[in-house]
Amino acid sequence: MFGARSDNGLVGIEVSGSTVWPRTVSRRVLLGGAACTALCGLAAPAIAKRRGAYRSLRLVNARTDEWVETVYWVEGTYLGDALTAFNHLMRDWRQDEATAMDPKLLDVLWETHQILDCDEPFQVISGYRTARTNALLRRRNRGVARNSYHMRGMAVDVTLRTRSVRQIARAAATLEAGGVGRYTRSHFVHFDTGPVRYWGR
């Protein structure tokens, strides 16, 4: 399922029946995503009995109110249409530009969510950043890296209302899958798929 904030509120995108194309999401992206949802809707129940056969993820963009909920990985294969949808969700919203995000980020989010055992979707604070946006943020905050993994599509900042920054970061750190940064004052956790390292309070 895919959705965005329209003039009338949160609108879901369905595969069958009447379809609404929210203004904030491109029709091309959602057509691809709808195909993925159709595929996943058929495939997931059939393989659900085998543990670890598929992975689904639900993310909400805290800046645009867009959301994506779909299966993105089936028996070791990433689904291209699902990746396209998540790439769009995690785009640089300031410049309205997307890139191919590292699929391993989705795995880190999925595994962290399993460890935390909660139903709430991750709120995405920041995903991909263009060089222009990263430079803008660096002028405002010394903590923004010059060669940020956000510019490579290898990082995402997320939060959960029902879990603390410490809980999220601790769960992610057990995976040893990349960088984990705690930003308690701003209430978000940074994940990246670079070298394993930890920082923040």
C-alpha positions, 0 to 999 in steps of 0.5 A: 500500500502507498499513500500521501497527504492529499487535500482531504487527508491521508489517502491509500493507493489500492491495486484493485478498485478505484485508484487515487493518485495523491498529488505529492507522489508521482504517478509513475512511481505509484504505478510501479509500486502498485505492481509490486503490491499486486505481486506481494499481495499474491506471493506473501500469503503463499510463502508466509508459512516458511520463516524468513521467506519475505520481509515487509516494511512500513515507513512514513515520511515525517516531512511530507506525510507520505507512506509506503507499506509493502513487501520488499524482499522475497526469498533473498531477492529485493523487489525492484518496484518496492525499492523504487517506492522507498527511494521516492519516500526517502528522497531529498524533499527540499530538492525533490530528487531521489536516488537509489538507496542502499537496500541494506538500509531497509534490512537494518530498519526491518531487523531493528523493528523486529528486535523492538517488537512494535507495530508503529512504523518508522518516521523518516526524518532524513534520507537521501540528501543532494550535495546542495542540501547537505551544504545547507545543513552544514551551514546550520549545524556543525554536526553534519558531515561534509561527505555524509553517507546521506549523499550516497543513499547509504543513510537514514535518520528515523524515530519512533514515538513509542521507543526512546532513542536509546532503545532504537540505537541499542537494537540497531547496534546489535546488528553490527551492520553499519553506523548508528548515531544517537541524537537524543535532543532531536529525538532521532537515530541515524543508521548508515551502511558504512563501517560499524561505529557508534556515537552520540548520547 
